[in-house]
Amino acid sequence: MPRDQSAGGCVSVATDARPRIALIAAVDRQLGLGKDNTLVWHLPEDLRRFKQLTMGATLLMGRKTAESLGRALPGRTNLVLTRSGQLPYAGMQAVTSLQDALEQTNGERLWVIGGGEIYRLALPLANEIHLTRVDAEFDVDTWFPPIAEDEWQTVESEHYPAGAERKLGFSLITLRRVTN
């Protein structure tokens, strides 16, 4: 445990060992993320929520997710986890590890935006998960990792049913890690 040696004494300093990491994803009923590096649904409410939550923040994504965006997302720091160091678009920055990405946040929250491998890497360290849960199942080839229910608590949930305004029903859900 870190020690503060000021004032001639030795005082314990409490620290939270878990970095500030939030995962944000849209998934189907089976935690499917997409197919052929694209989302298989279009939900304007989900896109608005994504923008509202991540604007001004640092994002971490894998190379395939970065390629699928078509550009760096404006108003955000776009970090791409890549072994090769190659970036698909100007305005993106390469990182070689999750630790490297965390070091670039200056203690602010890191938003992990995909894909499946990056979610699996970050989930054990995450404090929050922001899900858009689509009320359907799709033919997908990429999945969000399983969420251990005993490790997470739903702190916010809002359902939007299918109807005249939208083809697909969905829920916006925020989960926080349970601390022991």
C-alpha positions as a Markdown table, in Angstrom:
| # | Residue | x | y | z |
|---|---|---|---|---|
| 1 | Met | 0.0 | 0.0 | 0.0 |
| 2 | Pro | 1.4 | 3.4 | -0.9 |
| 3 | Arg | 2.7 | 5.5 | 2.0 |
| 4 | Asp | 2.8 | 9.2 | 2.6 |
| 5 | Gln | 6.0 | 10.1 | 4.4 |
| 6 | Ser | 5.2 | 13.8 | 4.8 |
| 7 | Ala | 5.0 | 15.4 | 8.3 |
| 8 | Gly | 7.6 | 13.0 | 9.6 |
| 9 | Gly | 5.2 | 10.1 | 9.9 |
| 10 | Cys | 4.1 | 7.1 | 8.0 |
| 11 | Val | 0.4 | 7.3 | 7.0 |
| 12 | Ser | -1.4 | 4.8 | 4.8 |
| 13 | Val | -3.1 | 6.2 | 1.7 |
| 14 | Ala | -6.2 | 4.5 | 0.5 |
| 15 | Thr | -6.3 | 3.9 | -3.2 |
| 16 | Asp | -8.8 | 2.2 | -5.5 |
| 17 | Ala | -6.8 | -0.4 | -7.4 |
| 18 | Arg | -9.4 | -0.7 | -10.2 |
| 19 | Pro | -8.9 | 1.7 | -13.1 |
| 20 | Arg | -11.9 | 3.6 | -14.4 |
| 21 | Ile | -13.0 | 1.6 | -17.4 |
| 22 | Ala | -16.5 | 1.6 | -19.0 |
| 23 | Leu | -17.6 | -0.8 | -21.7 |
| 24 | Ile | -20.3 | 0.4 | -24.1 |
| 25 | Ala | -22.0 | -1.9 | -26.6 |
| 26 | Ala | -25.2 | -2.7 | -28.4 |
| 27 | Val | -26.0 | -6.4 | -28.3 |
| 28 | Asp | -28.9 | -8.7 | -29.2 |
| 29 | Arg | -30.5 | -11.2 | -26.9 |
| 30 | Gln | -27.6 | -13.6 | -27.2 |
| 31 | Leu | -25.0 | -10.8 | -26.7 |
| 32 | Gly | -24.3 | -10.7 | -30.4 |
| 33 | Leu | -22.5 | -7.6 | -31.6 |
| 34 | Gly | -22.5 | -7.7 | -35.3 |
| 35 | Lys | -21.5 | -9.5 | -38.5 |
| 36 | Asp | -18.8 | -8.9 | -41.0 |
| 37 | Asn | -17.5 | -6.0 | -38.9 |
| 38 | Thr | -20.9 | -4.1 | -39.0 |
| 39 | Leu | -23.9 | -3.6 | -36.8 |
| 40 | Val | -26.9 | -5.5 | -38.1 |
| 41 | Trp | -29.4 | -3.0 | -36.7 |
| 42 | His | -29.8 | 0.8 | -36.7 |
| 43 | Leu | -31.1 | 2.5 | -33.6 |
| 44 | Pro | -30.9 | 6.3 | -33.6 |
| 45 | Glu | -31.5 | 6.4 | -29.8 |
| 46 | Asp | -28.5 | 4.1 | -29.3 |
| 47 | Leu | -26.3 | 6.3 | -31.4 |
| 48 | Arg | -27.4 | 9.4 | -29.5 |
| 49 | Arg | -26.7 | 7.8 | -26.2 |
| 50 | Phe | -23.2 | 6.6 | -27.4 |
| 51 | Lys | -22.4 | 10.2 | -28.5 |
| 52 | Gln | -23.7 | 11.7 | -25.3 |
| 53 | Leu | -21.7 | 9.3 | -23.0 |
| 54 | Thr | -18.5 | 9.4 | -24.9 |
| 55 | Met | -18.1 | 13.0 | -26.2 |
| 56 | Gly | -14.9 | 14.5 | -24.9 |
| 57 | Ala | -13.7 | 11.1 | -23.6 |
| 58 | Thr | -10.9 | 8.7 | -24.5 |
| 59 | Leu | -12.1 | 5.7 | -26.5 |
| 60 | Leu | -10.4 | 2.3 | -27.0 |
| 61 | Met | -11.2 | 0.1 | -29.9 |
| 62 | Gly | -9.6 | -2.7 | -31.9 |
| 63 | Arg | -8.4 | -2.3 | -35.4 |
| 64 | Lys | -11.4 | -3.8 | -37.0 |
| 65 | Thr | -13.8 | -1.6 | -35.1 |
| 66 | Ala | -11.6 | 1.4 | -36.0 |
| 67 | Glu | -11.9 | 0.4 | -39.7 |
| 68 | Ser | -15.6 | 0.0 | -39.5 |
| 69 | Leu | -16.1 | 3.6 | -38.2 |
| 70 | Gly | -14.9 | 5.1 | -41.5 |
| 71 | Arg | -13.1 | 7.9 | -39.6 |
| 72 | Ala | -11.9 | 9.0 | -36.2 |
| 73 | Leu | -14.8 | 9.9 | -34.0 |
| 74 | Pro | -14.8 | 13.7 | -33.6 |
| 75 | Gly | -14.5 | 15.3 | -30.1 |
| 76 | Arg | -12.9 | 12.2 | -28.6 |
| 77 | Thr | -9.5 | 10.7 | -28.3 |
| 78 | Asn | -9.5 | 7.6 | -30.5 |
| 79 | Leu | -7.1 | 4.9 | -29.3 |
| 80 | Val | -6.7 | 1.8 | -31.4 |
| 81 | Leu | -5.2 | -1.4 | -29.9 |
| 82 | Thr | -3.1 | -2.8 | -32.6 |
| 83 | Arg | 0.0 | -5.0 | -32.8 |
| 84 | Ser | 1.2 | -3.6 | -36.1 |
| 85 | Gly | 0.9 | 0.1 | -35.1 |
| 86 | Gln | -0.9 | 0.8 | -38.3 |
| 87 | Leu | -4.0 | 3.0 | -38.1 |
| 88 | Pro | -6.9 | 3.1 | -40.6 |
| 89 | Tyr | -7.6 | 6.9 | -40.3 |
| 90 | Ala | -5.9 | 10.2 | -39.4 |
| 91 | Gly | -6.8 | 11.3 | -35.9 |
| 92 | Met | -6.4 | 7.9 | -34.4 |
| 93 | Gln | -3.6 | 6.9 | -32.1 |
| 94 | Ala | -2.0 | 3.4 | -31.8 |
| 95 | Val | -1.6 | 1.7 | -28.4 |
| 96 | Thr | -0.1 | -1.7 | -27.8 |
| 97 | Ser | -1.9 | -2.7 | -24.6 |
| 98 | Leu | -4.8 | -1.9 | -22.3 |
| 99 | Gln | -2.2 | -0.5 | -19.8 |
| 100 | Asp | -0.9 | 1.8 | -22.5 |
| 101 | Ala | -4.4 | 3.0 | -23.2 |
| 102 | Leu | -5.1 | 3.6 | -19.5 |
| 103 | Glu | -1.9 | 5.6 | -19.2 |
| 104 | Gln | -3.2 | 8.0 | -21.9 |
| 105 | Thr | -6.4 | 8.8 | -19.9 |
| 106 | Asn | -4.7 | 10.8 | -17.1 |
| 107 | Gly | -7.0 | 9.1 | -14.6 |
| 108 | Glu | -10.2 | 9.8 | -16.6 |
| 109 | Arg | -12.6 | 7.0 | -17.6 |
| 110 | Leu | -11.6 | 4.9 | -20.6 |
| 111 | Trp | -14.5 | 3.9 | -22.8 |
| 112 | Val | -14.1 | 0.6 | -24.5 |
| 113 | Ile | -16.1 | 0.5 | -27.7 |
| 114 | Gly | -15.3 | -2.9 | -29.2 |
| 115 | Gly | -14.8 | -5.3 | -30.8 |
| 116 | Gly | -15.4 | -8.6 | -29.1 |
| 117 | Glu | -11.7 | -9.3 | -28.3 |
| 118 | Ile | -11.2 | -5.9 | -26.8 |
| 119 | Tyr | -14.3 | -6.3 | -24.6 |
| 120 | Arg | -13.0 | -9.6 | -23.4 |
| 121 | Leu | -9.7 | -8.1 | -22.5 |
| 122 | Ala | -11.2 | -5.1 | -20.7 |
| 123 | Leu | -14.2 | -6.8 | -18.9 |
| 124 | Pro | -12.2 | -8.1 | -15.9 |
| 125 | Leu | -11.0 | -4.5 | -15.1 |
| 126 | Ala | -14.2 | -2.7 | -16.0 |
| 127 | Asn | -16.3 | -0.8 | -13.4 |
| 128 | Glu | -19.3 | 0.0 | -15.7 |
| 129 | Ile | -21.1 | -1.5 | -18.7 |
| 130 | His | -23.5 | 0.5 | -20.8 |
| 131 | Leu | -25.6 | -1.8 | -22.9 |
| 132 | Thr | -28.2 | -1.3 | -25.5 |
| 133 | Arg | -30.0 | -4.7 | -25.4 |
| 134 | Val | -31.9 | -5.2 | -28.7 |
| 135 | Asp | -35.1 | -7.3 | -28.3 |
| 136 | Ala | -34.2 | -9.7 | -31.1 |
| 137 | Glu | -31.7 | -12.3 | -32.2 |
| 138 | Phe | -29.5 | -11.9 | -35.3 |
| 139 | Asp | -27.1 | -13.9 | -37.4 |
| 140 | Val | -23.8 | -12.6 | -36.0 |
| 141 | Asp | -20.2 | -13.6 | -35.9 |
| 142 | Thr | -19.0 | -11.5 | -33.0 |
| 143 | Trp | -20.2 | -11.6 | -29.4 |
| 144 | Phe | -19.9 | -9.5 | -26.2 |
| 145 | Pro | -18.3 | -11.7 | -23.4 |
| 146 | Pro | -20.6 | -13.3 | -20.9 |
| 147 | Ile | -21.5 | -11.1 | -17.9 |
| 148 | Ala | -21.3 | -12.8 | -14.5 |
| 149 | Glu | -24.6 | -11.7 | -12.9 |
| 150 | Asp | -23.2 | -11.9 | -9.4 |
| 151 | Glu | -20.5 | -9.4 | -10.3 |
| 152 | Trp | -22.8 | -6.7 | -11.7 |
| 153 | Gln | -25.7 | -4.7 | -10.5 |
| 154 | Thr | -28.2 | -2.9 | -12.8 |
| 155 | Val | -28.3 | 0.7 | -11.8 |
| 156 | Glu | -30.4 | 2.0 | -14.7 |
| 157 | Ser | -32.7 | 0.4 | -17.2 |
| 158 | Glu | -35.1 | 2.0 | -19.7 |
| 159 | His | -37.1 | 0.0 | -22.2 |
| 160 | Tyr | -38.2 | 1.3 | -25.6 |
| 161 | Pro | -40.8 | -1.1 | -27.1 |
| 162 | Ala | -41.1 | -1.8 | -30.8 |
| 163 | Gly | -44.0 | 0.0 | -32.5 |
| 164 | Ala | -44.8 | 2.7 | -35.0 |
| 165 | Glu | -41.8 | 4.8 | -34.1 |
| 166 | Arg | -39.2 | 2.0 | -34.3 |
| 167 | Lys | -39.0 | -1.5 | -35.8 |
| 168 | Leu | -37.0 | -3.0 | -32.9 |
| 169 | Gly | -37.6 | -2.8 | -29.2 |
| 170 | Phe | -34.5 | -2.4 | -27.0 |
| 171 | Ser | -33.4 | -1.5 | -23.5 |
| 172 | Leu | -30.7 | 1.0 | -22.4 |
| 173 | Ile | -29.0 | -0.6 | -19.4 |
| 174 | Thr | -26.2 | 0.6 | -17.1 |
| 175 | Leu | -24.4 | -2.0 | -14.9 |
| 176 | Arg | -21.9 | -1.3 | -12.2 |
| 177 | Arg | -19.5 | -3.8 | -10.7 |
| 178 | Val | -20.5 | -5.0 | -7.3 |
| 179 | Thr | -17.7 | -4.2 | -4.8 |
| 180 | Asn | -17.2 | -6.6 | -1.8 |
